[in-house]
Amino acid sequence: MGNKMFCYQCEQTAGCMACAGNAGICGKKSDTALLQDKLTGALIGLARASEGNEELITPNTDQLIMEGLFTCVTNVNFNNESITALLKKVEAEKQRLAPQCAYCGASCGRNDNYDMNDLWNADEDIRSLKSLILFGIRGVAAYAYHASRLGYTDIGVNKFFYKALFAIGMADWGMDELLPIVMETGEASLKCMALLDKANRHFHETA
């Protein structure tokens, strides 16, 4: 795909297939799309780094995951500077969770960031399932982000973000492993919608 974008996240996609030129139908430019892919790959790297380091995860880690996913919703943020700044924060948090990886002479790949081209070029069934998970958790993150701004969070939803991102990065996972994650994505969405509703009702009652 070179330096061109590949995005089929929303209902506006060119030819009902994908936006793959210099810009999307929504107005997003290819350089922004590539930055969003890079940020998503870094979030998967952060989820990988969190495995076995759960005791080091803080509310700030959760917030970075949530904000990063929300930032990659199709038409939320086309500001390359803010995406780049968030990407640096994610990379710094990953190094905090797994500092030894920054100095390893022979990378094992365990905490590496994910190359999104591996998803876009995957087998059609696997690409579809992983895309359902990815686009789903981005939507869930939008609900979770707004709820968190009102002081409401859900530990289970936050933990699921890591689980889902980790699953997307697993090259050897097939339909048997991915289908349950797809179902959990739907459950997380319903749970987070209820959380946001509760947060909004409390806000209006106390305003």
GUKOLMI-669970 format. One line per field, with one value per atom (N, C-alpha, C): residue in one letter; x, y, z; residue number from 1; atom name. Coordinates in nm, 2 decimals. Each point is the difference from the previous one (the first is absolute). Layout:
BEGIN
rest <- (A ...)
xx <- (X ...)
yy <- (Y ...)
zz <- (Z ...)
nr <- (NUM ...)
atom <- (CA ...)
//
This chain:
BEGIN
rest <- (M M M G G G N N N K K K M M M F F F C C C Y Y Y Q Q Q C C C E E E Q Q Q T T T A A A G G G C C C M M M A A A C C C A A A G G G N N N A A A G G G I I I C C C G G G K K K K K K S S S D D D T T T A A A L L L L L L Q Q Q D D D K K K L L L T T T G G G A A A L L L I I I G G G L L L A A A R R R A A A S S S E E E G G G N N N E E E E E E L L L I I I T T T P P P N N N T T T D D D Q Q Q L L L I I I M M M E E E G G G L L L F F F T T T C C C V V V T T T N N N V V V N N N F F F N N N N N N E E E S S S I I I T T T A A A L L L L L L K K K K K K V V V E E E A A A E E E K K K Q Q Q R R R L L L A A A P P P Q Q Q C C C A A A Y Y Y C C C G G G A A A S S S C C C G G G R R R N N N D D D N N N Y Y Y D D D M M M N N N D D D L L L W W W N N N A A A D D D E E E D D D I I I R R R S S S L L L K K K S S S L L L I I I L L L F F F G G G I I I R R R G G G V V V A A A A A A Y Y Y A A A Y Y Y H H H A A A S S S R R R L L L G G G Y Y Y T T T D D D I I I G G G V V V N N N K K K F F F F F F Y Y Y K K K A A A L L L F F F A A A I I I G G G M M M A A A D D D W W W G G G M M M D D D E E E L L L L L L P P P I I I V V V M M M E E E T T T G G G E E E A A A S S S L L L K K K C C C M M M A A A L L L L L L D D D K K K A A A N N N R R R H H H F F F H H H E E E T T T A A A)
xx <- (0.08 -0.08 0.09 0.13 0.08 -0.03 -0.01 -0.03 -0.15 -0.08 -0.14 -0.07 -0.12 -0.08 -0.08 -0.04 -0.10 -0.09 -0.13 -0.09 -0.14 -0.06 -0.14 -0.08 0.03 -0.07 -0.14 -0.04 -0.13 -0.08 -0.13 -0.09 0.02 0.10 0.03 0.10 0.06 0.11 -0.02 0.10 -0.01 -0.04 -0.11 -0.04 -0.06 -0.03 -0.05 0.11 0.12 0.11 0.10 0.08 0.10 0.06 0.04 0.07 0.15 0.05 0.14 0.09 -0.04 0.08 0.07 0.01 0.06 -0.08 -0.13 -0.09 -0.13 -0.07 -0.12 -0.12 -0.11 -0.13 -0.03 0.04 -0.03 0.09 0.10 0.10 0.13 0.01 0.12 0.11 0.12 0.11 0.08 0.07 0.07 0.11 0.06 0.10 -0.06 -0.12 -0.07 -0.04 -0.05 -0.05 0.12 0.12 0.12 0.04 -0.01 0.03 -0.10 -0.13 -0.09 0.03 0.04 0.04 0.12 0.10 0.12 -0.04 -0.09 -0.05 -0.07 -0.08 -0.07 0.10 0.11 0.10 0.08 0.01 0.07 -0.09 -0.13 -0.09 0.00 0.02 0.01 0.13 0.11 0.12 -0.01 -0.07 -0.02 -0.08 -0.10 -0.08 0.09 0.09 0.09 0.10 0.04 0.10 -0.07 -0.13 -0.07 -0.02 0.01 -0.01 0.11 -0.04 0.10 0.05 -0.05 0.04 -0.13 -0.10 -0.13 0.01 0.09 0.01 0.06 0.06 0.05 -0.10 -0.11 -0.10 -0.07 -0.01 -0.06 -0.12 -0.08 -0.11 0.05 0.13 0.05 0.02 0.04 0.02 -0.14 -0.10 -0.14 -0.04 0.03 -0.05 0.07 0.13 0.07 -0.06 -0.03 -0.06 -0.14 -0.08 -0.13 0.01 0.08 0.02 0.06 0.09 0.06 -0.10 -0.08 -0.10 -0.11 -0.04 -0.10 0.06 0.13 0.06 0.00 -0.01 0.01 -0.14 -0.11 -0.13 0.01 -0.06 0.01 0.02 -0.10 0.00 0.01 0.07 0.02 0.11 0.12 0.12 0.08 0.01 0.08 0.13 0.03 0.11 0.12 0.10 0.11 0.09 0.01 0.08 -0.05 -0.13 -0.05 0.00 -0.01 0.01 0.15 0.09 0.14 0.04 -0.06 0.03 -0.06 -0.11 -0.06 0.08 0.05 0.08 0.13 0.06 0.12 -0.04 -0.11 -0.04 -0.02 -0.06 -0.02 0.13 0.09 0.14 0.07 -0.02 0.07 -0.06 -0.13 -0.07 0.04 0.01 0.04 0.14 0.09 0.14 -0.01 -0.09 -0.01 -0.04 -0.10 -0.04 0.10 0.08 0.10 0.13 0.07 0.12 0.11 0.01 0.11 -0.01 -0.11 -0.02 0.07 0.01 0.07 0.15 0.05 0.15 0.04 -0.10 0.03 0.07 0.11 0.08 -0.07 -0.08 -0.06 -0.15 -0.08 -0.14 -0.07 -0.08 -0.08 -0.13 -0.04 -0.13 -0.11 0.02 -0.11 -0.08 0.07 -0.06 0.01 0.03 0.00 -0.13 0.00 -0.12 -0.05 -0.12 -0.07 0.00 0.04 -0.01 -0.14 -0.08 -0.14 -0.01 0.10 -0.01 -0.02 0.04 -0.02 -0.15 -0.07 -0.15 -0.06 0.03 -0.07 0.03 0.11 0.03 -0.02 -0.07 -0.02 -0.11 -0.01 -0.11 -0.13 -0.09 -0.13 -0.08 -0.01 -0.08 0.07 0.13 0.07 0.00 0.02 -0.01 -0.13 -0.11 -0.13 -0.02 0.04 -0.02 0.08 0.13 0.08 -0.05 -0.05 -0.05 -0.13 -0.08 -0.12 0.05 0.10 0.05 0.06 0.08 0.07 -0.10 -0.09 -0.09 -0.10 -0.03 -0.09 0.06 0.13 0.06 0.03 0.02 0.01 -0.13 -0.11 -0.13 -0.03 0.04 -0.01 0.08 0.12 0.09 -0.06 -0.08 -0.06 -0.10 -0.08 -0.09 0.08 0.10 0.08 0.07 0.05 0.07 -0.09 -0.12 -0.10 -0.05 -0.02 -0.04 0.11 0.13 0.11 0.01 -0.03 0.00 -0.10 -0.10 -0.11 0.03 0.11 0.04 -0.04 -0.04 -0.05 0.09 0.05 0.08 -0.05 0.04 -0.04 0.13 0.04 0.13 -0.01 -0.11 -0.01 0.01 -0.06 0.02 0.14 0.07 0.14 0.08 -0.02 0.08 -0.03 -0.12 -0.03 0.07 0.03 0.07 0.14 0.07 0.13 -0.02 -0.10 -0.02 -0.03 -0.09 -0.03 0.11 0.08 0.12 0.10 0.02 0.09 -0.04 -0.13 -0.06 0.02 -0.01 0.02 0.14 0.10 0.14 0.04 -0.09 0.04 0.00 0.11 0.01 -0.06 0.01 -0.04 -0.14 -0.07 -0.14 -0.10 -0.08 -0.10 -0.14 -0.10 -0.14 -0.04 0.05 -0.04 0.04 0.12 0.05 -0.07 -0.02 -0.05 -0.15 -0.08 -0.14 -0.05 0.06 -0.04 0.03 0.11 0.04 -0.10 -0.04 -0.11 -0.12 -0.04 -0.12 0.02 0.12 0.03 0.00 0.04 0.00 -0.14 -0.10 -0.13 -0.05 0.04 -0.04 0.06 0.13 0.07 -0.07 -0.05 -0.07 -0.13 -0.07 -0.13 0.03 0.10 0.04 0.04 0.08 0.05 -0.11 -0.09 -0.12 -0.08 -0.02 -0.07 0.08 0.13 0.08 -0.01 0.01 -0.01 -0.14 -0.10 -0.14 0.00 0.05 0.00 0.08 0.12 0.08 -0.08 -0.07 -0.07 -0.12 -0.07 -0.11 0.04 0.12 0.05 0.04 0.06 0.05 -0.12 -0.10 -0.12 -0.07 0.00 -0.07 0.07 0.13 0.08 0.04 -0.03 0.04 -0.08)
yy <- (-0.12 0.12 0.13 -0.02 0.12 0.10 0.13 0.10 0.04 -0.08 0.03 -0.06 0.05 -0.04 -0.13 -0.07 -0.11 0.01 0.04 0.02 -0.04 -0.10 -0.04 0.00 0.09 0.00 0.05 0.09 0.06 -0.02 0.05 -0.03 0.09 0.10 0.09 -0.06 -0.12 -0.05 0.01 0.03 0.01 -0.13 0.01 -0.12 -0.11 0.04 -0.10 -0.10 0.03 -0.10 0.06 0.10 0.06 0.12 0.10 0.12 -0.04 0.01 -0.05 0.10 0.12 0.10 0.10 0.12 0.11 0.05 -0.02 0.04 -0.08 0.00 -0.08 0.09 -0.06 0.07 0.10 -0.04 0.09 0.12 0.00 0.11 -0.03 -0.12 -0.04 -0.02 0.06 -0.02 -0.13 -0.04 -0.13 0.00 0.12 0.00 -0.01 0.05 -0.01 -0.14 -0.07 -0.14 -0.09 0.03 -0.08 0.02 0.13 0.03 -0.08 0.00 -0.07 -0.15 -0.05 -0.14 -0.03 0.10 -0.01 0.00 0.09 0.01 -0.13 -0.05 -0.13 -0.11 -0.01 -0.10 0.02 0.13 0.02 -0.04 0.02 -0.04 -0.15 -0.07 -0.15 -0.03 0.07 -0.02 0.03 0.10 0.03 -0.11 -0.06 -0.11 -0.12 -0.02 -0.11 0.02 0.12 0.03 -0.01 0.01 -0.01 -0.14 -0.10 -0.14 -0.04 -0.04 -0.04 0.12 0.12 0.12 0.07 -0.08 0.06 0.09 -0.03 0.07 0.14 0.03 0.13 0.08 -0.05 0.07 0.10 0.13 0.11 0.05 0.09 0.06 0.08 0.05 0.07 -0.09 -0.12 -0.10 -0.03 -0.02 -0.02 0.12 0.12 0.12 0.01 -0.03 0.00 -0.10 -0.12 -0.10 0.06 0.05 0.05 0.12 0.09 0.12 -0.03 -0.10 -0.04 -0.06 -0.09 -0.06 0.10 0.09 0.10 0.09 0.03 0.09 -0.06 -0.13 -0.07 -0.02 0.04 -0.01 0.09 -0.04 0.06 0.15 0.07 0.15 0.08 -0.06 0.07 0.09 -0.04 0.09 -0.01 0.10 0.01 0.08 0.03 0.08 -0.08 0.00 -0.08 0.02 0.13 0.03 -0.06 0.00 -0.06 -0.15 -0.06 -0.14 -0.05 0.08 -0.03 0.02 0.10 0.02 -0.12 -0.04 -0.12 -0.12 -0.02 -0.12 0.00 0.12 0.00 -0.04 0.04 -0.03 -0.15 -0.06 -0.15 -0.07 0.05 -0.07 0.01 0.12 0.02 -0.09 -0.02 -0.09 -0.14 -0.04 -0.14 -0.02 0.09 -0.01 -0.01 0.08 -0.01 -0.14 -0.06 -0.13 -0.11 0.01 -0.10 0.07 0.06 0.08 -0.08 -0.13 -0.09 -0.01 0.01 -0.02 0.11 0.12 0.11 -0.02 -0.09 -0.02 -0.14 -0.07 -0.14 0.00 -0.07 0.00 -0.08 -0.10 -0.09 -0.01 0.08 0.01 -0.13 -0.04 -0.13 0.03 0.12 0.04 0.00 -0.04 -0.01 0.13 0.11 0.13 0.09 -0.05 0.08 0.06 0.12 0.06 -0.09 0.01 -0.08 0.07 -0.06 0.06 -0.03 0.11 -0.01 -0.06 0.01 -0.07 -0.15 -0.06 -0.14 -0.03 0.10 -0.02 0.03 0.11 0.03 -0.10 -0.07 -0.10 -0.14 -0.02 -0.14 -0.07 -0.13 -0.08 0.08 -0.01 0.08 -0.03 -0.12 -0.03 0.06 -0.02 0.05 0.16 0.06 0.14 0.05 -0.07 0.05 -0.01 -0.11 -0.02 0.10 0.02 0.10 0.14 0.03 0.13 0.03 -0.10 0.01 0.03 -0.06 0.02 0.14 0.04 0.13 0.11 0.00 0.11 0.00 -0.12 0.00 0.06 -0.03 0.06 0.15 0.04 0.15 0.06 -0.06 0.06 -0.01 -0.11 -0.01 0.10 0.03 0.09 0.14 0.03 0.13 0.02 -0.10 0.00 0.01 -0.08 -0.01 0.13 0.07 0.12 0.11 0.01 0.10 -0.03 -0.12 -0.04 0.04 -0.03 0.03 0.15 0.08 0.15 0.04 -0.08 0.03 -0.08 -0.06 -0.07 -0.14 -0.07 -0.13 -0.09 -0.11 -0.10 -0.14 -0.10 -0.14 -0.08 -0.06 -0.08 -0.11 -0.07 -0.11 0.05 0.11 0.06 0.03 0.07 0.04 -0.12 -0.11 -0.12 -0.07 0.02 -0.06 0.06 0.13 0.07 -0.07 -0.03 -0.07 -0.14 -0.07 -0.13 0.00 0.10 0.01 0.04 0.10 0.04 -0.11 -0.07 -0.12 -0.10 -0.03 -0.09 0.04 0.13 0.05 -0.03 0.01 -0.02 -0.14 -0.10 -0.14 -0.05 -0.03 -0.04 -0.14 -0.09 -0.14 -0.03 0.10 -0.02 -0.01 -0.10 -0.02 0.03 -0.05 0.04 -0.05 -0.12 -0.05 0.09 0.06 0.10 0.13 0.05 0.14 0.02 -0.10 0.01 0.04 -0.07 0.04 0.14 0.05 0.14 0.10 -0.04 0.08 0.01 -0.11 0.00 0.08 0.00 0.08 0.15 0.03 0.14 0.05 -0.07 0.04 0.02 -0.09 0.00 0.13 0.03 0.11 0.13 0.00 0.12 0.03 -0.11 0.02 0.05 -0.06 0.04 0.15 0.04 0.13 0.11 -0.04 0.09 0.02 -0.10 0.01 0.09 -0.02 0.09 0.14 0.03 0.14 0.06 -0.08 0.04 0.04 -0.08 0.02 0.13 0.02 0.12 0.12 0.00 0.11 0.04 -0.11 0.03 0.06 -0.05 0.06 0.14 0.03 0.13 0.10 -0.04 0.09 0.02 -0.11 0.01 0.09 0.01 0.08 0.14 0.02 0.13 0.12)
zz <- (0.00 0.00 0.00 0.02 -0.01 0.11 -0.04 0.09 0.00 -0.07 -0.01 0.12 0.03 0.11 -0.03 0.10 -0.02 0.12 -0.02 0.10 -0.05 0.08 -0.03 0.12 0.09 0.13 0.00 -0.09 0.01 -0.12 0.01 -0.11 -0.12 0.01 -0.11 -0.10 0.03 -0.08 -0.15 -0.07 -0.15 -0.06 -0.09 -0.07 0.10 0.12 0.10 0.03 -0.03 0.02 0.10 -0.04 0.08 -0.06 0.08 -0.05 0.00 -0.12 -0.01 -0.08 -0.02 -0.07 0.09 -0.05 0.08 0.11 0.00 0.10 0.00 0.12 0.00 -0.03 -0.02 -0.03 0.11 0.13 0.11 0.01 -0.08 0.00 0.07 0.06 0.06 -0.10 0.02 -0.09 0.03 -0.11 0.02 0.11 0.02 0.10 0.14 0.02 0.13 0.02 -0.11 0.01 0.04 -0.06 0.03 0.15 0.05 0.14 0.09 -0.04 0.09 0.00 -0.11 -0.01 0.09 0.00 0.08 0.15 0.03 0.14 0.05 -0.09 0.03 0.02 -0.08 0.01 0.13 0.05 0.12 0.12 -0.01 0.10 0.02 -0.11 0.01 0.06 -0.03 0.07 0.15 0.04 0.14 0.07 -0.07 0.05 0.02 -0.09 0.01 0.12 0.02 0.11 0.13 0.00 0.13 0.05 -0.09 0.04 0.09 0.12 0.10 0.08 -0.03 0.07 0.05 0.03 0.03 0.13 0.09 0.12 -0.03 -0.11 -0.04 -0.07 -0.04 -0.08 0.10 -0.05 0.09 -0.08 0.07 -0.07 -0.12 0.00 -0.11 -0.12 0.03 -0.11 -0.06 0.08 -0.05 -0.09 0.05 -0.07 -0.13 -0.01 -0.13 -0.10 0.05 -0.09 -0.05 0.09 -0.03 -0.10 0.03 -0.08 -0.14 0.00 -0.13 -0.09 0.05 -0.08 -0.05 0.09 -0.03 -0.11 0.01 -0.10 -0.14 -0.01 -0.13 -0.06 0.07 -0.06 -0.13 -0.11 -0.13 0.00 0.05 -0.02 0.13 0.10 0.12 0.00 -0.04 0.01 -0.12 -0.08 -0.12 0.02 0.13 0.03 0.03 -0.10 0.00 0.13 0.04 0.11 0.13 0.02 0.12 0.00 -0.12 -0.01 0.03 -0.05 0.02 0.15 0.06 0.14 0.09 -0.04 0.07 -0.02 -0.12 -0.04 0.09 0.02 0.09 0.14 0.05 0.13 0.02 -0.11 0.00 0.00 -0.08 0.00 0.13 0.07 0.13 0.10 -0.01 0.10 -0.02 -0.13 -0.03 0.06 -0.01 0.05 0.15 0.06 0.15 0.05 -0.08 0.04 -0.02 -0.11 -0.04 -0.03 0.09 -0.03 -0.05 0.03 -0.04 -0.16 -0.06 -0.14 -0.08 0.06 -0.07 -0.02 0.08 0.00 -0.04 -0.05 -0.04 -0.14 -0.01 -0.12 -0.11 0.04 -0.10 0.04 -0.07 0.03 -0.02 0.10 -0.01 -0.07 -0.02 -0.06 0.09 0.13 0.09 0.02 0.01 0.03 -0.12 -0.11 -0.12 -0.04 -0.06 -0.05 -0.12 -0.03 -0.10 -0.13 -0.11 -0.14 -0.05 -0.02 -0.04 -0.14 -0.08 -0.13 0.01 0.12 0.02 0.02 0.05 0.01 -0.14 -0.06 -0.13 -0.10 0.00 -0.10 0.05 0.11 0.05 -0.07 0.02 -0.05 0.02 -0.09 0.00 0.13 0.04 0.12 0.13 0.00 0.12 0.00 -0.12 -0.01 0.05 -0.04 0.04 0.15 0.06 0.14 0.08 -0.04 0.07 -0.02 -0.12 -0.02 0.08 0.02 0.09 0.14 0.04 0.14 0.01 -0.10 0.00 0.00 -0.10 -0.02 0.12 0.05 0.12 0.12 0.03 0.12 -0.02 -0.12 -0.02 0.04 -0.04 0.04 0.15 0.06 0.14 0.07 -0.05 0.06 0.00 -0.11 0.00 0.11 0.03 0.11 0.13 0.01 0.13 0.03 -0.11 0.02 0.05 -0.06 0.05 0.14 0.03 0.14 0.10 -0.04 0.09 0.02 -0.09 0.01 0.11 0.02 0.10 0.13 0.00 0.13 0.01 -0.11 0.01 -0.09 0.06 -0.07 0.03 -0.08 0.03 -0.02 0.11 0.00 -0.10 -0.01 -0.10 -0.14 -0.03 -0.14 -0.03 0.10 -0.02 -0.02 0.08 -0.02 -0.14 -0.05 -0.13 -0.11 0.01 -0.11 -0.02 0.11 -0.01 -0.07 0.05 -0.05 -0.15 -0.05 -0.14 -0.08 0.04 -0.07 -0.02 0.11 0.00 -0.11 0.00 -0.10 -0.14 -0.03 -0.13 -0.05 0.09 -0.03 -0.01 0.03 0.00 -0.15 -0.05 -0.14 -0.02 0.10 -0.02 0.06 0.03 0.05 -0.12 0.01 -0.10 0.04 -0.07 0.03 0.14 0.04 0.13 0.12 -0.02 0.11 -0.01 -0.12 -0.03 0.02 -0.03 0.01 0.14 0.11 0.13 0.03 -0.05 0.03 -0.07 -0.12 -0.07 0.09 0.05 0.09 0.12 0.06 0.12 -0.03 -0.13 -0.04 0.00 -0.04 0.00 0.15 0.08 0.15 0.06 -0.03 0.05 -0.04 -0.13 -0.05 0.07 0.03 0.07 0.15 0.06 0.13 0.01 -0.10 0.00 -0.04 -0.08 -0.03 0.13 0.07 0.13 0.10 0.00 0.08 -0.03 -0.13 -0.05 0.03 -0.01 0.03 0.15 0.08 0.15 0.03 -0.07 0.02 -0.04 -0.11 -0.05 0.09 0.05 0.09 0.13 0.05 0.12 -0.02 -0.11 -0.03 -0.01 -0.07 -0.01 0.13 0.09 0.13 0.09 -0.01 0.09 -0.06 -0.12 -0.07 0.06)
nr <- (1 1 1 2 2 2 3 3 3 4 4 4 5 5 5 6 6 6 7 7 7 8 8 8 9 9 9 10 10 10 11 11 11 12 12 12 13 13 13 14 14 14 15 15 15 16 16 16 17 17 17 18 18 18 19 19 19 20 20 20 21 21 21 22 22 22 23 23 23 24 24 24 25 25 25 26 26 26 27 27 27 28 28 28 29 29 29 30 30 30 31 31 31 32 32 32 33 33 33 34 34 34 35 35 35 36 36 36 37 37 37 38 38 38 39 39 39 40 40 40 41 41 41 42 42 42 43 43 43 44 44 44 45 45 45 46 46 46 47 47 47 48 48 48 49 49 49 50 50 50 51 51 51 52 52 52 53 53 53 54 54 54 55 55 55 56 56 56 57 57 57 58 58 58 59 59 59 60 60 60 61 61 61 62 62 62 63 63 63 64 64 64 65 65 65 66 66 66 67 67 67 68 68 68 69 69 69 70 70 70 71 71 71 72 72 72 73 73 73 74 74 74 75 75 75 76 76 76 77 77 77 78 78 78 79 79 79 80 80 80 81 81 81 82 82 82 83 83 83 84 84 84 85 85 85 86 86 86 87 87 87 88 88 88 89 89 89 90 90 90 91 91 91 92 92 92 93 93 93 94 94 94 95 95 95 96 96 96 97 97 97 98 98 98 99 99 99 100 100 100 101 101 101 102 102 102 103 103 103 104 104 104 105 105 105 106 106 106 107 107 107 108 108 108 109 109 109 110 110 110 111 111 111 112 112 112 113 113 113 114 114 114 115 115 115 116 116 116 117 117 117 118 118 118 119 119 119 120 120 120 121 121 121 122 122 122 123 123 123 124 124 124 125 125 125 126 126 126 127 127 127 128 128 128 129 129 129 130 130 130 131 131 131 132 132 132 133 133 133 134 134 134 135 135 135 136 136 136 137 137 137 138 138 138 139 139 139 140 140 140 141 141 141 142 142 142 143 143 143 144 144 144 145 145 145 146 146 146 147 147 147 148 148 148 149 149 149 150 150 150 151 151 151 152 152 152 153 153 153 154 154 154 155 155 155 156 156 156 157 157 157 158 158 158 159 159 159 160 160 160 161 161 161 162 162 162 163 163 163 164 164 164 165 165 165 166 166 166 167 167 167 168 168 168 169 169 169 170 170 170 171 171 171 172 172 172 173 173 173 174 174 174 175 175 175 176 176 176 177 177 177 178 178 178 179 179 179 180 180 180 181 181 181 182 182 182 183 183 183 184 184 184 185 185 185 186 186 186 187 187 187 188 188 188 189 189 189 190 190 190 191 191 191 192 192 192 193 193 193 194 194 194 195 195 195 196 196 196 197 197 197 198 198 198 199 199 199 200 200 200 201 201 201 202 202 202 203 203 203 204 204 204 205 205 205 206 206 206 207 207 207)
atom <- (N CA C N CA C N CA C N CA C N CA C N CA C N CA C N CA C N CA C N CA C N CA C N CA C N CA C N CA C N CA C N CA C N CA C N CA C N CA C N CA C N CA C N CA C N CA C N CA C N CA C N CA C N CA C N CA C N CA C N CA C N CA C N CA C N CA C N CA C N CA C N CA C N CA C N CA C N CA C N CA C N CA C N CA C N CA C N CA C N CA C N CA C N CA C N CA C N CA C N CA C N CA C N CA C N CA C N CA C N CA C N CA C N CA C N CA C N CA C N CA C N CA C N CA C N CA C N CA C N CA C N CA C N CA C N CA C N CA C N CA C N CA C N CA C N CA C N CA C N CA C N CA C N CA C N CA C N CA C N CA C N CA C N CA C N CA C N CA C N CA C N CA C N CA C N CA C N CA C N CA C N CA C N CA C N CA C N CA C N CA C N CA C N CA C N CA C N CA C N CA C N CA C N CA C N CA C N CA C N CA C N CA C N CA C N CA C N CA C N CA C N CA C N CA C N CA C N CA C N CA C N CA C N CA C N CA C N CA C N CA C N CA C N CA C N CA C N CA C N CA C N CA C N CA C N CA C N CA C N CA C N CA C N CA C N CA C N CA C N CA C N CA C N CA C N CA C N CA C N CA C N CA C N CA C N CA C N CA C N CA C N CA C N CA C N CA C N CA C N CA C N CA C N CA C N CA C N CA C N CA C N CA C N CA C N CA C N CA C N CA C N CA C N CA C N CA C N CA C N CA C N CA C N CA C N CA C N CA C N CA C N CA C N CA C N CA C N CA C N CA C N CA C N CA C N CA C N CA C N CA C N CA C N CA C N CA C N CA C N CA C N CA C N CA C N CA C N CA C N CA C N CA C N CA C N CA C N CA C N CA C N CA C N CA C N CA C N CA C N CA C N CA C N CA C N CA C N CA C N CA C N CA C N CA C)
//
